[in-house]
Amino acid sequence: MSDDALVIEVENAAVFLDPDRRDLSEALGMLNSPGGDFLVISRADKPEVFVQAFRHGQDDWQVEYREGSADRHFQAEQNQARDRTERLLWGWMSADPTWRESISWITLDFADESDGESEDEPDRPAGTPRLVRIAREAHCRTSTIGTYRGGQFFADVVSPPASGGQVVLLHLFDAQGDHTESRLHPAADPGEADALLRSVLAGLDGAQFGDIRIHPFSVEVEGRTWGLLDMTALRQHEAYELEPQQLGFHAPWDGLYDT
């Protein structure tokens, strides 16, 4: 495979190297089955340049593309039907110069979302909790977060230590980032977990994927702590950790996590 070859990655399902139009159609078809809700198409030498699609329903697809930096990340203004989604993705893959012109796009301005979130955060009154930004990354543990008509959400499938199974979790927050509710759904196996996750997301009115900004919180369920915990005293610098996933957030507060 050449350095500039295309790669299609289907969530939890398959990877297509040097794909053609038939491969693209097959990859989109895989999003109808458990374990594959989104795909990402990128070039091997430029992973920061990509196009991606998330399947919300049979003819309800969210399409985004990125041209390198965070301020060049765009989302279709409206969700698309299956056939239009395939045409958009193939237009990007085939370098058709007109592929973007058939629909309207909006800029997802991640840079603006970090305003006021420097390490010192001078606008935050002393003693008030930090509003922690969590960036939505399609390839990672933060792929199913965003906003809905009730506020913000964080959904995930986790395997808590010593639990012997998986749990589909949904944390809900209001528009100001304050925790309002947590729902946990045990799953017997990965297939059931994937189906539960899709059902949970489908139940959120007007859900759109994107970055969220939330305050630290914690809930106790069956003797286990879940939430975004303040780890400042332990780390000896301001830091927060999402448990039980062990995703760490700290300066420069760009929303990216480490493990």
MOWO-V24525 format. One line per field, one symbol per residue. ss: DSSP state (h for helix, s for strand, l for the rest). phi: phi as a letter, one per 20 degrees, with the letter a starting at -180 (. if undefined). A space follows every 50 residues. Layout:
ss: ???
phi: ???
//
This chain:
ss: lllllssssslllsssslllhhhhhhhhhhhhlllllssssssllsssss sssssssllssssssssllhhhsssslllslhhhhhhhhhhhhlllllhh hhllsssllhhhhlllllllllllllllllssssllllllllllssssll sssssssslllllllsssssssslllllsssssssssllhhhhhhhhhhh hhlllllssllsssslsssssllssssssslhhhhlllssssslllssss lllllllsl
phi: .ffdfecddeglcacdelfdfffffffffffedgncdbccdbdgecfedb cbcceeagcbcedcbcdoffeddccgfcfdfgffgfffffgffelffdfe fececceeeffffegmdfgelfeeggneffeeeceecfecfdfdcrcbfe qcbcdadccggmemadcedcedcefenefdaccccfcfbgffffffffff ffeefmfcfrfcccegbbcdclmdecqdefdgffembfbccedefmeeca gelenedcc
//
